[in-house]
Amino acid sequence: MRQKDMVILAAVIIGSGILSLLVSNYIFNKPANRNVQVETATVITTDFTKPSTVYFNTSSIDPTQTINVSLNSNQNVFGSGKNGN
């Protein structure tokens, strides 16, 4: 490379660096704009209020009960008739 090419290459590198700095300052937020208001979380306590008796009462069905399925003595499982169909 000749000396003239090196000067042009250096000028292009410096120019593109300055241009990218200006564009990035325009696109990205400045530190002053980074302040954001957020909601605060409520404190979790160990207190538990009783649920409404409308939905949870003593006479309701308990879905956690164990269901026992006994052995079936029916040998004709698929309900085929006397014809064997």
mmCIF file as gemmi writes it, N, C-alpha and C atoms, coordinates in Angstrom:
data_model
loop_
_atom_site.group_PDB
_atom_site.id
_atom_site.type_symbol
_atom_site.label_atom_id
_atom_site.label_alt_id
_atom_site.label_comp_id
_atom_site.label_asym_id
_atom_site.label_entity_id
_atom_site.label_seq_id
_atom_site.pdbx_PDB_ins_code
_atom_site.Cartn_x
_atom_site.Cartn_y
_atom_site.Cartn_z
_atom_site.occupancy
_atom_site.B_iso_or_equiv
_atom_site.pdbx_formal_charge
_atom_site.auth_seq_id
_atom_site.auth_asym_id
_atom_site.pdbx_PDB_model_num
ATOM 1 N N . MET Axp A 1 ? 0.843 -1.182 0 1 0 ? 1 A 1
ATOM 2 C CA . MET Axp A 1 ? 0 0 0 1 0 ? 1 A 1
ATOM 3 C C . MET Axp A 1 ? 0.887 1.242 0 1 0 ? 1 A 1
ATOM 4 N N . ARG Axp A 2 ? 0.359 2.224 -0.679 1 0 ? 2 A 1
ATOM 5 C CA . ARG Axp A 2 ? 1.097 3.477 -0.742 1 0 ? 2 A 1
ATOM 6 C C . ARG Axp A 2 ? 0.731 4.368 0.437 1 0 ? 2 A 1
ATOM 7 N N . GLN Axp A 3 ? 1.509 5.399 0.647 1 0 ? 3 A 1
ATOM 8 C CA . GLN Axp A 3 ? 1.285 6.339 1.754 1 0 ? 3 A 1
ATOM 9 C C . GLN Axp A 3 ? -0.057 7.034 1.6 1 0 ? 3 A 1
ATOM 10 N N . LYS Axp A 4 ? -0.468 7.307 0.376 1 0 ? 4 A 1
ATOM 11 C CA . LYS Axp A 4 ? -1.734 7.995 0.122 1 0 ? 4 A 1
ATOM 12 C C . LYS Axp A 4 ? -2.909 7.107 0.526 1 0 ? 4 A 1
ATOM 13 N N . ASP Axp A 5 ? -2.8 5.795 0.286 1 0 ? 5 A 1
ATOM 14 C CA . ASP Axp A 5 ? -3.859 4.869 0.662 1 0 ? 5 A 1
ATOM 15 C C . ASP Axp A 5 ? -3.99 4.763 2.179 1 0 ? 5 A 1
ATOM 16 N N . MET Axp A 6 ? -2.879 4.819 2.892 1 0 ? 6 A 1
ATOM 17 C CA . MET Axp A 6 ? -2.907 4.746 4.355 1 0 ? 6 A 1
ATOM 18 C C . MET Axp A 6 ? -3.618 5.957 4.956 1 0 ? 6 A 1
ATOM 19 N N . VAL Axp A 7 ? -3.402 7.13 4.393 1 0 ? 7 A 1
ATOM 20 C CA . VAL Axp A 7 ? -4.053 8.346 4.894 1 0 ? 7 A 1
ATOM 21 C C . VAL Axp A 7 ? -5.562 8.262 4.667 1 0 ? 7 A 1
ATOM 22 N N . ILE Axp A 8 ? -5.976 7.791 3.506 1 0 ? 8 A 1
ATOM 23 C CA . ILE Axp A 8 ? -7.406 7.66 3.213 1 0 ? 8 A 1
ATOM 24 C C . ILE Axp A 8 ? -8.042 6.614 4.134 1 0 ? 8 A 1
ATOM 25 N N . LEU Axp A 9 ? -7.355 5.517 4.346 1 0 ? 9 A 1
ATOM 26 C CA . LEU Axp A 9 ? -7.859 4.469 5.228 1 0 ? 9 A 1
ATOM 27 C C . LEU Axp A 9 ? -8.006 4.981 6.663 1 0 ? 9 A 1
ATOM 28 N N . ALA Axp A 10 ? -7.032 5.727 7.16 1 0 ? 10 A 1
ATOM 29 C CA . ALA Axp A 10 ? -7.095 6.302 8.506 1 0 ? 10 A 1
ATOM 30 C C . ALA Axp A 10 ? -8.248 7.302 8.612 1 0 ? 10 A 1
ATOM 31 N N . ALA Axp A 11 ? -8.449 8.103 7.576 1 0 ? 11 A 1
ATOM 32 C CA . ALA Axp A 11 ? -9.545 9.078 7.583 1 0 ? 11 A 1
ATOM 33 C C . ALA Axp A 11 ? -10.895 8.38 7.605 1 0 ? 11 A 1
ATOM 34 N N . VAL Axp A 12 ? -11.03 7.287 6.856 1 0 ? 12 A 1
ATOM 35 C CA . VAL Axp A 12 ? -12.286 6.537 6.847 1 0 ? 12 A 1
ATOM 36 C C . VAL Axp A 12 ? -12.537 5.9 8.212 1 0 ? 12 A 1
ATOM 37 N N . ILE Axp A 13 ? -11.522 5.369 8.844 1 0 ? 13 A 1
ATOM 38 C CA . ILE Axp A 13 ? -11.673 4.752 10.164 1 0 ? 13 A 1
ATOM 39 C C . ILE Axp A 13 ? -12.07 5.793 11.21 1 0 ? 13 A 1
ATOM 40 N N . ILE Axp A 14 ? -11.416 6.919 11.212 1 0 ? 14 A 1
ATOM 41 C CA . ILE Axp A 14 ? -11.748 7.987 12.17 1 0 ? 14 A 1
ATOM 42 C C . ILE Axp A 14 ? -13.142 8.53 11.904 1 0 ? 14 A 1
ATOM 43 N N . GLY Axp A 15 ? -13.487 8.733 10.645 1 0 ? 15 A 1
ATOM 44 C CA . GLY Axp A 15 ? -14.825 9.248 10.303 1 0 ? 15 A 1
ATOM 45 C C . GLY Axp A 15 ? -15.928 8.279 10.694 1 0 ? 15 A 1
ATOM 46 N N . SER Axp A 16 ? -15.726 6.993 10.441 1 0 ? 16 A 1
ATOM 47 C CA . SER Axp A 16 ? -16.75 6.018 10.805 1 0 ? 16 A 1
ATOM 48 C C . SER Axp A 16 ? -16.864 5.882 12.322 1 0 ? 16 A 1
ATOM 49 N N . GLY Axp A 17 ? -15.761 6.034 13.043 1 0 ? 17 A 1
ATOM 50 C CA . GLY Axp A 17 ? -15.802 5.997 14.51 1 0 ? 17 A 1
ATOM 51 C C . GLY Axp A 17 ? -16.611 7.154 15.073 1 0 ? 17 A 1
ATOM 52 N N . ILE Axp A 18 ? -16.39 8.35 14.55 1 0 ? 18 A 1
ATOM 53 C CA . ILE Axp A 18 ? -17.143 9.53 15.009 1 0 ? 18 A 1
ATOM 54 C C . ILE Axp A 18 ? -18.61 9.4 14.648 1 0 ? 18 A 1
ATOM 55 N N . LEU Axp A 19 ? -18.906 8.927 13.437 1 0 ? 19 A 1
ATOM 56 C CA . LEU Axp A 19 ? -20.295 8.756 13.013 1 0 ? 19 A 1
ATOM 57 C C . LEU Axp A 19 ? -21.01 7.71 13.87 1 0 ? 19 A 1
ATOM 58 N N . SER Axp A 20 ? -20.334 6.596 14.169 1 0 ? 20 A 1
ATOM 59 C CA . SER Axp A 20 ? -20.969 5.576 15.001 1 0 ? 20 A 1
ATOM 60 C C . SER Axp A 20 ? -21.177 6.068 16.426 1 0 ? 20 A 1
ATOM 61 N N . LEU Axp A 21 ? -20.289 6.891 16.955 1 0 ? 21 A 1
ATOM 62 C CA . LEU Axp A 21 ? -20.473 7.478 18.284 1 0 ? 21 A 1
ATOM 63 C C . LEU Axp A 21 ? -21.689 8.396 18.316 1 0 ? 21 A 1
ATOM 64 N N . LEU Axp A 22 ? -21.851 9.221 17.29 1 0 ? 22 A 1
ATOM 65 C CA . LEU Axp A 22 ? -23.002 10.132 17.243 1 0 ? 22 A 1
ATOM 66 C C . LEU Axp A 22 ? -24.322 9.367 17.092 1 0 ? 22 A 1
ATOM 67 N N . VAL Axp A 23 ? -24.324 8.353 16.249 1 0 ? 23 A 1
ATOM 68 C CA . VAL Axp A 23 ? -25.542 7.575 16.039 1 0 ? 23 A 1
ATOM 69 C C . VAL Axp A 23 ? -25.893 6.794 17.299 1 0 ? 23 A 1
ATOM 70 N N . SER Axp A 24 ? -24.915 6.209 17.975 1 0 ? 24 A 1
ATOM 71 C CA . SER Axp A 24 ? -25.198 5.439 19.185 1 0 ? 24 A 1
ATOM 72 C C . SER Axp A 24 ? -25.702 6.335 20.308 1 0 ? 24 A 1
ATOM 73 N N . ASN Axp A 25 ? -25.197 7.559 20.41 1 0 ? 25 A 1
ATOM 74 C CA . ASN Axp A 25 ? -25.718 8.485 21.422 1 0 ? 25 A 1
ATOM 75 C C . ASN Axp A 25 ? -27.152 8.884 21.12 1 0 ? 25 A 1
ATOM 76 N N . TYR Axp A 26 ? -27.525 8.9 19.879 1 0 ? 26 A 1
ATOM 77 C CA . TYR Axp A 26 ? -28.889 9.246 19.502 1 0 ? 26 A 1
ATOM 78 C C . TYR Axp A 26 ? -29.841 8.076 19.75 1 0 ? 26 A 1
ATOM 79 N N . ILE Axp A 27 ? -29.384 6.858 19.488 1 0 ? 27 A 1
ATOM 80 C CA . ILE Axp A 27 ? -30.254 5.68 19.592 1 0 ? 27 A 1
ATOM 81 C C . ILE Axp A 27 ? -30.42 5.21 21.033 1 0 ? 27 A 1
ATOM 82 N N . PHE Axp A 28 ? -29.332 5.053 21.77 1 0 ? 28 A 1
ATOM 83 C CA . PHE Axp A 28 ? -29.402 4.475 23.105 1 0 ? 28 A 1
ATOM 84 C C . PHE Axp A 28 ? -29.768 5.518 24.15 1 0 ? 28 A 1
ATOM 85 N N . ASN Axp A 29 ? -30.379 5.043 25.253 1 0 ? 29 A 1
ATOM 86 C CA . ASN Axp A 29 ? -30.799 5.946 26.334 1 0 ? 29 A 1
ATOM 87 C C . ASN Axp A 29 ? -29.599 6.51 27.077 1 0 ? 29 A 1
ATOM 88 N N . LYS Axp A 30 ? -29.788 7.713 27.522 1 0 ? 30 A 1
ATOM 89 C CA . LYS Axp A 30 ? -28.772 8.334 28.35 1 0 ? 30 A 1
ATOM 90 C C . LYS Axp A 30 ? -29.016 7.906 29.805 1 0 ? 30 A 1
ATOM 91 N N . PRO Axp A 31 ? -28.009 7.953 30.669 1 0 ? 31 A 1
ATOM 92 C CA . PRO Axp A 31 ? -28.191 7.527 32.06 1 0 ? 31 A 1
ATOM 93 C C . PRO Axp A 31 ? -29.312 8.281 32.781 1 0 ? 31 A 1
ATOM 94 N N . ALA Axp A 32 ? -29.579 9.51 32.408 1 0 ? 32 A 1
ATOM 95 C CA . ALA Axp A 32 ? -30.648 10.271 33.059 1 0 ? 32 A 1
ATOM 96 C C . ALA Axp A 32 ? -32.019 9.69 32.726 1 0 ? 32 A 1
ATOM 97 N N . ASN Axp A 33 ? -32.18 9.034 31.584 1 0 ? 33 A 1
ATOM 98 C CA . ASN Axp A 33 ? -33.468 8.481 31.172 1 0 ? 33 A 1
ATOM 99 C C . ASN Axp A 33 ? -33.684 7.057 31.668 1 0 ? 33 A 1
ATOM 100 N N . ARG Axp A 34 ? -32.768 6.51 32.44 1 0 ? 34 A 1
ATOM 101 C CA . ARG Axp A 34 ? -32.878 5.129 32.879 1 0 ? 34 A 1
ATOM 102 C C . ARG Axp A 34 ? -33.652 4.966 34.181 1 0 ? 34 A 1
ATOM 103 N N . ASN Axp A 35 ? -34.121 6.036 34.782 1 0 ? 35 A 1
ATOM 104 C CA . ASN Axp A 35 ? -34.883 5.938 36.019 1 0 ? 35 A 1
ATOM 105 C C . ASN Axp A 35 ? -36.299 5.487 35.696 1 0 ? 35 A 1
ATOM 106 N N . VAL Axp A 36 ? -36.717 4.401 36.341 1 0 ? 36 A 1
ATOM 107 C CA . VAL Axp A 36 ? -38.032 3.837 36.09 1 0 ? 36 A 1
ATOM 108 C C . VAL Axp A 36 ? -38.728 3.612 37.424 1 0 ? 36 A 1
ATOM 109 N N . GLN Axp A 37 ? -40.002 3.953 37.492 1 0 ? 37 A 1
ATOM 110 C CA . GLN Axp A 37 ? -40.791 3.698 38.691 1 0 ? 37 A 1
ATOM 111 C C . GLN Axp A 37 ? -41.37 2.295 38.596 1 0 ? 37 A 1
ATOM 112 N N . VAL Axp A 38 ? -41.166 1.481 39.618 1 0 ? 38 A 1
ATOM 113 C CA . VAL Axp A 38 ? -41.687 0.124 39.647 1 0 ? 38 A 1
ATOM 114 C C . VAL Axp A 38 ? -42.569 -0.058 40.869 1 0 ? 38 A 1
ATOM 115 N N . GLU Axp A 39 ? -43.456 -1.051 40.789 1 0 ? 39 A 1
ATOM 116 C CA . GLU Axp A 39 ? -44.325 -1.349 41.913 1 0 ? 39 A 1
ATOM 117 C C . GLU Axp A 39 ? -43.53 -2.091 42.975 1 0 ? 39 A 1
ATOM 118 N N . THR Axp A 40 ? -43.902 -1.861 44.222 1 0 ? 40 A 1
ATOM 119 C CA . THR Axp A 40 ? -43.249 -2.593 45.303 1 0 ? 40 A 1
ATOM 120 C C . THR Axp A 40 ? -44.057 -3.843 45.598 1 0 ? 40 A 1
ATOM 121 N N . ALA Axp A 41 ? -43.381 -4.895 45.948 1 0 ? 41 A 1
ATOM 122 C CA . ALA Axp A 41 ? -44.044 -6.162 46.239 1 0 ? 41 A 1
ATOM 123 C C . ALA Axp A 41 ? -44.621 -6.139 47.643 1 0 ? 41 A 1
ATOM 124 N N . THR Axp A 42 ? -45.742 -6.82 47.81 1 0 ? 42 A 1
ATOM 125 C CA . THR Axp A 42 ? -46.335 -6.903 49.142 1 0 ? 42 A 1
ATOM 126 C C . THR Axp A 42 ? -45.586 -7.953 49.95 1 0 ? 42 A 1
ATOM 127 N N . VAL Axp A 43 ? -45.573 -7.764 51.239 1 0 ? 43 A 1
ATOM 128 C CA . VAL Axp A 43 ? -44.857 -8.667 52.125 1 0 ? 43 A 1
ATOM 129 C C . VAL Axp A 43 ? -45.647 -9.961 52.268 1 0 ? 43 A 1
ATOM 130 N N . ILE Axp A 44 ? -44.962 -11.084 52.184 1 0 ? 44 A 1
ATOM 131 C CA . ILE Axp A 44 ? -45.597 -12.381 52.353 1 0 ? 44 A 1
ATOM 132 C C . ILE Axp A 44 ? -45.554 -12.745 53.831 1 0 ? 44 A 1
ATOM 133 N N . THR Axp A 45 ? -46.699 -13.07 54.386 1 0 ? 45 A 1
ATOM 134 C CA . THR Axp A 45 ? -46.767 -13.431 55.801 1 0 ? 45 A 1
ATOM 135 C C . THR Axp A 45 ? -47.19 -14.881 55.942 1 0 ? 45 A 1
ATOM 136 N N . THR Axp A 46 ? -47.075 -15.39 57.147 1 0 ? 46 A 1
ATOM 137 C CA . THR Axp A 46 ? -47.477 -16.77 57.424 1 0 ? 46 A 1
ATOM 138 C C . THR Axp A 46 ? -48.943 -16.851 57.835 1 0 ? 46 A 1
ATOM 139 N N . ASP Axp A 47 ? -49.625 -15.736 57.936 1 0 ? 47 A 1
ATOM 140 C CA . ASP Axp A 47 ? -51.046 -15.741 58.296 1 0 ? 47 A 1
ATOM 141 C C . ASP Axp A 47 ? -51.864 -16.216 57.108 1 0 ? 47 A 1
ATOM 142 N N . PHE Axp A 48 ? -52.849 -17.07 57.394 1 0 ? 48 A 1
ATOM 143 C CA . PHE Axp A 48 ? -53.701 -17.594 56.337 1 0 ? 48 A 1
ATOM 144 C C . PHE Axp A 48 ? -55.153 -17.412 56.754 1 0 ? 48 A 1
ATOM 145 N N . THR Axp A 49 ? -55.907 -16.713 55.943 1 0 ? 49 A 1
ATOM 146 C CA . THR Axp A 49 ? -57.313 -16.511 56.264 1 0 ? 49 A 1
ATOM 147 C C . THR Axp A 49 ? -58.114 -17.71 55.78 1 0 ? 49 A 1
ATOM 148 N N . LYS Axp A 50 ? -59.175 -18.031 56.502 1 0 ? 50 A 1
ATOM 149 C CA . LYS Axp A 50 ? -59.997 -19.171 56.11 1 0 ? 50 A 1
ATOM 150 C C . LYS Axp A 50 ? -60.719 -18.849 54.806 1 0 ? 50 A 1
ATOM 151 N N . PRO Axp A 51 ? -60.841 -19.83 53.919 1 0 ? 51 A 1
ATOM 152 C CA . PRO Axp A 51 ? -61.545 -19.589 52.661 1 0 ? 51 A 1
ATOM 153 C C . PRO Axp A 51 ? -63.049 -19.465 52.896 1 0 ? 51 A 1
ATOM 154 N N . SER Axp A 52 ? -63.738 -18.976 51.914 1 0 ? 52 A 1
ATOM 155 C CA . SER Axp A 52 ? -65.177 -18.765 52.018 1 0 ? 52 A 1
ATOM 156 C C . SER Axp A 52 ? -65.893 -20.103 52.173 1 0 ? 52 A 1
ATOM 157 N N . THR Axp A 53 ? -66.891 -20.143 53.026 1 0 ? 53 A 1
ATOM 158 C CA . THR Axp A 53 ? -67.656 -21.379 53.231 1 0 ? 53 A 1
ATOM 159 C C . THR Axp A 53 ? -68.603 -21.65 52.073 1 0 ? 53 A 1
ATOM 160 N N . VAL Axp A 54 ? -68.764 -20.72 51.175 1 0 ? 54 A 1
ATOM 161 C CA . VAL Axp A 54 ? -69.607 -20.947 50.007 1 0 ? 54 A 1
ATOM 162 C C . VAL Axp A 54 ? -68.984 -22.019 49.122 1 0 ? 54 A 1
ATOM 163 N N . TYR Axp A 55 ? -67.659 -21.971 48.968 1 0 ? 55 A 1
ATOM 164 C CA . TYR Axp A 55 ? -66.967 -22.902 48.085 1 0 ? 55 A 1
ATOM 165 C C . TYR Axp A 55 ? -66.329 -24.06 48.848 1 0 ? 55 A 1
ATOM 166 N N . PHE Axp A 56 ? -65.869 -23.808 50.056 1 0 ? 56 A 1
ATOM 167 C CA . PHE Axp A 56 ? -65.193 -24.824 50.843 1 0 ? 56 A 1
ATOM 168 C C . PHE Axp A 56 ? -66.015 -25.096 52.101 1 0 ? 56 A 1
ATOM 169 N N . ASN Axp A 57 ? -66.759 -26.19 52.095 1 0 ? 57 A 1
ATOM 170 C CA . ASN Axp A 57 ? -67.55 -26.534 53.267 1 0 ? 57 A 1
ATOM 171 C C . ASN Axp A 57 ? -67.298 -27.984 53.641 1 0 ? 57 A 1
ATOM 172 N N . THR Axp A 58 ? -67.822 -28.4 54.765 1 0 ? 58 A 1
ATOM 173 C CA . THR Axp A 58 ? -67.541 -29.746 55.273 1 0 ? 58 A 1
ATOM 174 C C . THR Axp A 58 ? -68.29 -30.827 54.513 1 0 ? 58 A 1
ATOM 175 N N . SER Axp A 59 ? -69.357 -30.494 53.808 1 0 ? 59 A 1
ATOM 176 C CA . SER Axp A 59 ? -70.119 -31.51 53.098 1 0 ? 59 A 1
ATOM 177 C C . SER Axp A 59 ? -69.732 -31.625 51.624 1 0 ? 59 A 1
ATOM 178 N N . SER Axp A 60 ? -68.69 -30.965 51.214 1 0 ? 60 A 1
ATOM 179 C CA . SER Axp A 60 ? -68.29 -31.025 49.807 1 0 ? 60 A 1
ATOM 180 C C . SER Axp A 60 ? -67.508 -32.304 49.526 1 0 ? 60 A 1
ATOM 181 N N . ILE Axp A 61 ? -67.36 -32.631 48.256 1 0 ? 61 A 1
ATOM 182 C CA . ILE Axp A 61 ? -66.637 -33.831 47.849 1 0 ? 61 A 1
ATOM 183 C C . ILE Axp A 61 ? -65.143 -33.587 48.004 1 0 ? 61 A 1
ATOM 184 N N . ASP Axp A 62 ? -64.462 -34.577 48.551 1 0 ? 62 A 1
ATOM 185 C CA . ASP Axp A 62 ? -63.012 -34.478 48.739 1 0 ? 62 A 1
ATOM 186 C C . ASP Axp A 62 ? -62.313 -35.144 47.554 1 0 ? 62 A 1
ATOM 187 N N . PRO Axp A 63 ? -61.707 -34.386 46.655 1 0 ? 63 A 1
ATOM 188 C CA . PRO Axp A 63 ? -61.072 -34.986 45.478 1 0 ? 63 A 1
ATOM 189 C C . PRO Axp A 63 ? -59.772 -35.714 45.805 1 0 ? 63 A 1
ATOM 190 N N . THR Axp A 64 ? -59.283 -35.608 47.033 1 0 ? 64 A 1
ATOM 191 C CA . THR Axp A 64 ? -58.03 -36.266 47.386 1 0 ? 64 A 1
ATOM 192 C C . THR Axp A 64 ? -58.245 -37.645 47.994 1 0 ? 64 A 1
ATOM 193 N N . GLN Axp A 65 ? -59.486 -38.098 48.041 1 0 ? 65 A 1
ATOM 194 C CA . GLN Axp A 65 ? -59.757 -39.419 48.607 1 0 ? 65 A 1
ATOM 195 C C . GLN Axp A 65 ? -59.204 -40.503 47.68 1 0 ? 65 A 1
ATOM 196 N N . THR Axp A 66 ? -58.758 -41.578 48.304 1 0 ? 66 A 1
ATOM 197 C CA . THR Axp A 66 ? -58.251 -42.71 47.544 1 0 ? 66 A 1
ATOM 198 C C . THR Axp A 66 ? -59.424 -43.483 46.957 1 0 ? 66 A 1
ATOM 199 N N . ILE Axp A 67 ? -59.333 -43.794 45.681 1 0 ? 67 A 1
ATOM 200 C CA . ILE Axp A 67 ? -60.39 -44.537 45.007 1 0 ? 67 A 1
ATOM 201 C C . ILE Axp A 67 ? -59.865 -45.948 44.771 1 0 ? 67 A 1
ATOM 202 N N . ASN Axp A 68 ? -60.563 -46.941 45.308 1 0 ? 68 A 1
ATOM 203 C CA . ASN Axp A 68 ? -60.167 -48.335 45.135 1 0 ? 68 A 1
ATOM 204 C C . ASN Axp A 68 ? -60.99 -48.952 44.028 1 0 ? 68 A 1
ATOM 205 N N . VAL Axp A 69 ? -60.325 -49.505 43.059 1 0 ? 69 A 1
ATOM 206 C CA . VAL Axp A 69 ? -61 -50.193 41.963 1 0 ? 69 A 1
ATOM 207 C C . VAL Axp A 69 ? -60.796 -51.68 42.21 1 0 ? 69 A 1
ATOM 208 N N . SER Axp A 70 ? -61.9 -52.398 42.429 1 0 ? 70 A 1
ATOM 209 C CA . SER Axp A 70 ? -61.778 -53.827 42.728 1 0 ? 70 A 1
ATOM 210 C C . SER Axp A 70 ? -61.713 -54.622 41.43 1 0 ? 70 A 1
ATOM 211 N N . LEU Axp A 71 ? -61.324 -55.884 41.569 1 0 ? 71 A 1
ATOM 212 C CA . LEU Axp A 71 ? -61.236 -56.747 40.401 1 0 ? 71 A 1
ATOM 213 C C . LEU Axp A 71 ? -62.626 -57.008 39.853 1 0 ? 71 A 1
ATOM 214 N N . ASN Axp A 72 ? -62.747 -57.072 38.557 1 0 ? 72 A 1
ATOM 215 C CA . ASN Axp A 72 ? -64.028 -57.282 37.901 1 0 ? 72 A 1
ATOM 216 C C . ASN Axp A 72 ? -64.108 -58.748 37.497 1 0 ? 72 A 1
ATOM 217 N N . SER Axp A 73 ? -65.187 -59.41 37.892 1 0 ? 73 A 1
ATOM 218 C CA . SER Axp A 73 ? -65.332 -60.82 37.564 1 0 ? 73 A 1
ATOM 219 C C . SER Axp A 73 ? -65.962 -61.026 36.186 1 0 ? 73 A 1
ATOM 220 N N . ASN Axp A 74 ? -66.254 -59.978 35.468 1 0 ? 74 A 1
ATOM 221 C CA . ASN Axp A 74 ? -66.854 -60.068 34.148 1 0 ? 74 A 1
ATOM 222 C C . ASN Axp A 74 ? -65.789 -60.5 33.144 1 0 ? 74 A 1
ATOM 223 N N . GLN Axp A 75 ? -65.949 -61.655 32.549 1 0 ? 75 A 1
ATOM 224 C CA . GLN Axp A 75 ? -64.996 -62.147 31.567 1 0 ? 75 A 1
ATOM 225 C C . GLN Axp A 75 ? -65.283 -61.576 30.19 1 0 ? 75 A 1
ATOM 226 N N . ASN Axp A 76 ? -66.473 -61.102 29.979 1 0 ? 76 A 1
ATOM 227 C CA . ASN Axp A 76 ? -66.896 -60.546 28.701 1 0 ? 76 A 1
ATOM 228 C C . ASN Axp A 76 ? -66.675 -59.042 28.741 1 0 ? 76 A 1
ATOM 229 N N . VAL Axp A 77 ? -65.441 -58.593 28.589 1 0 ? 77 A 1
ATOM 230 C CA . VAL Axp A 77 ? -65.07 -57.216 28.799 1 0 ? 77 A 1
ATOM 231 C C . VAL Axp A 77 ? -65.665 -56.274 27.761 1 0 ? 77 A 1
ATOM 232 N N . PHE Axp A 78 ? -65.656 -56.691 26.494 1 0 ? 78 A 1
ATOM 233 C CA . PHE Axp A 78 ? -66.117 -55.788 25.439 1 0 ? 78 A 1
ATOM 234 C C . PHE Axp A 78 ? -67.584 -55.93 25.134 1 0 ? 78 A 1
ATOM 235 N N . GLY Axp A 79 ? -68.311 -56.667 25.909 1 0 ? 79 A 1
ATOM 236 C CA . GLY Axp A 79 ? -69.764 -56.749 25.768 1 0 ? 79 A 1
ATOM 237 C C . GLY Axp A 79 ? -70.223 -57.526 24.576 1 0 ? 79 A 1
ATOM 238 N N . SER Axp A 80 ? -69.423 -58.461 24.092 1 0 ? 80 A 1
ATOM 239 C CA . SER Axp A 80 ? -69.88 -59.248 22.958 1 0 ? 80 A 1
ATOM 240 C C . SER Axp A 80 ? -70.979 -60.193 23.433 1 0 ? 80 A 1
ATOM 241 N N . GLY Axp A 81 ? -71.969 -60.36 22.632 1 0 ? 81 A 1
ATOM 242 C CA . GLY Axp A 81 ? -73.134 -61.169 22.985 1 0 ? 81 A 1
ATOM 243 C C . GLY Axp A 81 ? -72.84 -62.654 22.859 1 0 ? 81 A 1
ATOM 244 N N . LYS Axp A 82 ? -73.899 -63.423 22.838 1 0 ? 82 A 1
ATOM 245 C CA . LYS Axp A 82 ? -73.765 -64.879 22.745 1 0 ? 82 A 1
ATOM 246 C C . LYS Axp A 82 ? -73.226 -65.313 21.393 1 0 ? 82 A 1
ATOM 247 N N . ASN Axp A 83 ? -73.371 -64.429 20.379 1 0 ? 83 A 1
ATOM 248 C CA . ASN Axp A 83 ? -72.941 -64.788 19.035 1 0 ? 83 A 1
ATOM 249 C C . ASN Axp A 83 ? -71.428 -64.665 18.874 1 0 ? 83 A 1
ATOM 250 N N . GLY Axp A 84 ? -70.773 -64.025 19.817 1 0 ? 84 A 1
ATOM 251 C CA . GLY Axp A 84 ? -69.32 -63.843 19.699 1 0 ? 84 A 1
ATOM 252 C C . GLY Axp A 84 ? -68.953 -62.696 18.798 1 0 ? 84 A 1
ATOM 253 N N . ASN Axp A 85 ? -69.89 -61.759 18.529 1 0 ? 85 A 1
ATOM 254 C CA . ASN Axp A 85 ? -69.623 -60.601 17.648 1 0 ? 85 A 1
ATOM 255 C C . ASN Axp A 85 ? -68.858 -59.545 18.377 1 0 ? 85 A 1
